[in-house]
Amino acid sequence: MIEVDIQHRLGDFALDASFSTPVGVTALFGRSGSGKTSIINAIAGLLRPDRGRVSVNGAVFFDTDKGIWLPPHKRRVGYVFQDARLFPHLSVHQNLRYGGQHDEARIICLLGLQGLLERQPNRLSGGERQRVALGRALMCDPQLLLLDEPLAALDGPRKAEILPYLEALRDTAEIPIIYVSHAIAEVARLGTSLAVIRNGRVARVGPLEEVMADPASLALLGRADAGAVLTAVVQRHDSDDALTEVACAGGTVLLQGKIGQVGARLRLRVPAQDIILSTQAPAGLSALNALPVEILGITEGDGPALAVSLKAGDERLLAQISTRSARAMNLSVGSQVYAIFKVTAATPDFGQGES
Ligand SMILES: Nc1ncnc2c1ncn2[C@@H]1O[C@H](COP(=O)(O)OP(=O)(O)OP(=O)(O)O)[C@@H](O)[C@H]1O
């Protein structure tokens, strides 16, 4: 359990953030300048807040009321930055061992570093460098891992290469991870909890699927980023049409290209703005996905759009439609409709599960 409650003034910027999240990956998501890095710097001890308290699994890092302040090196926190910050004169193996040798064999295997150990950092790709930085942080035996935009400097293919390693880390690590990002696709793929940071405050926090399916997320995350996350299992690949068929709680969904191995579990983010609602099963439409859903709620937003909360099996979808459409279609809570979307809308951005 991570418990954060900090207040701090940085020039004109006021940080006033509090959240508590269970073990897993807590994604801190927000625009540039919203205060994400300041929050994790306070957790790491690189920034000393004016007031507050931070504890991780019961270990108190600081508590201004009780006069507790642990210096950074006593917090056992692993920190990975956007740029890997490896020592250029040391080999990969020497870089890994710089802070410790905790669980070395397993970490090298988990991050696929076996073939890289004797290389110098200047002979690594950006993705490989980040894997080494992750390994180095883990070999210090941290009780908390802080990842500050670790993929931001990488191009699409390099992101695709490193994401499965981060997923493996999430699924096997026994320590909490805080993952800072302003890329919703990464957050949706890796997070277990989501804290939305706005103007130095935590605007919303909770289990990732719940926050992303909440109609309020339309205003909170913005039109381009709002959209619920479905869990899917790969059923088969259709090489003739270059499609992947996956099973979700609400029915079968088709994705573009060959995604994952048969049997692999995926997370699909379906953007709210990409869903079309229909009162009838679609015919004569090019969109290939049409899930039967029930309307759970219709929420007015700031503008002319409505957020429609949908039940697909035992999962949630979120659609954004115009007030005029809702009126013309006579939509109401309890209506059975179809959620229609193109294969591209649900296809993960970075070749999910290809490893
Ligand atoms: N030392 C400082 N003095 C004054 N203002 C600062 C200082 N450090 C950061 N800020 C301001 O605090 C705010 C939050 O910065 P922070 O780096 O925490 O945001 P962020 O969400 O991590 O942004 P990014 O995604 O761009 O890294 C910004 O408005 C920034 O300009």
The ligand as a MOL file (V3000), in Angstrom:
LIG
                    3D

  0  0  0     0  0            999 V3000
M  V30 BEGIN CTAB
M  V30 COUNTS 31 33 0 0 0
M  V30 BEGIN ATOM
M  V30 1 N 12.0850 24.3400 -8.7590 0
M  V30 2 C 10.9490 24.8250 -9.2220 0
M  V30 3 N 10.5870 26.1050 -9.0210 0
M  V30 4 C 9.4340 26.6150 -9.4750 0
M  V30 5 N 8.5180 25.9000 -10.1570 0
M  V30 6 C 8.8180 24.6200 -10.4040 0
M  V30 7 C 10.0260 24.0080 -9.9660 0
M  V30 8 N 10.0180 22.7150 -10.3470 0
M  V30 9 C 8.8630 22.5240 -11.0120 0
M  V30 10 N 8.1440 23.6510 -11.0530 0
M  V30 11 C 6.8070 23.8280 -11.6560 0
M  V30 12 O 5.9670 22.9000 -11.0280 0
M  V30 13 C 5.0090 22.3870 -11.9490 0
M  V30 14 C 5.0010 20.8750 -11.9300 0
M  V30 15 O 6.1960 20.3660 -12.5040 0
M  V30 16 P 6.4260 18.7980 -12.6680 0
M  V30 17 O 7.7610 18.6120 -13.3260 0
M  V30 18 O 6.2040 18.1490 -11.3640 0
M  V30 19 O 5.2420 18.3910 -13.6480 0
M  V30 20 P 5.0810 17.1000 -14.5670 0
M  V30 21 O 3.6440 16.7790 -14.5620 0
M  V30 22 O 6.0120 16.0410 -14.1150 0
M  V30 23 O 5.5200 17.6410 -15.9740 0
M  V30 24 P 6.3180 16.8790 -17.1620 0
M  V30 25 O 5.3970 15.8110 -17.6740 0
M  V30 26 O 6.5410 17.9790 -18.1580 0
M  V30 27 O 7.5910 16.3660 -16.5800 0
M  V30 28 C 5.3440 22.9830 -13.2930 0
M  V30 29 O 4.4680 24.0580 -13.5190 0
M  V30 30 C 6.7660 23.4530 -13.1210 0
M  V30 31 O 7.0070 24.5830 -13.9350 0
M  V30 END ATOM
M  V30 BEGIN BOND
M  V30 1 1 1 2
M  V30 2 1 2 3
M  V30 3 2 2 7
M  V30 4 2 3 4
M  V30 5 1 4 5
M  V30 6 2 5 6
M  V30 7 1 6 7
M  V30 8 1 6 10
M  V30 9 1 7 8
M  V30 10 2 8 9
M  V30 11 1 9 10
M  V30 12 1 10 11
M  V30 13 1 11 12
M  V30 14 1 11 30
M  V30 15 1 12 13
M  V30 16 1 13 14
M  V30 17 1 13 28
M  V30 18 1 14 15
M  V30 19 1 15 16
M  V30 20 2 16 17
M  V30 21 1 16 18
M  V30 22 1 16 19
M  V30 23 1 19 20
M  V30 24 2 20 21
M  V30 25 1 20 22
M  V30 26 1 20 23
M  V30 27 1 23 24
M  V30 28 2 24 25
M  V30 29 1 24 26
M  V30 30 1 24 27
M  V30 31 1 28 29
M  V30 32 1 28 30
M  V30 33 1 30 31
M  V30 END BOND
M  V30 END CTAB
M  END
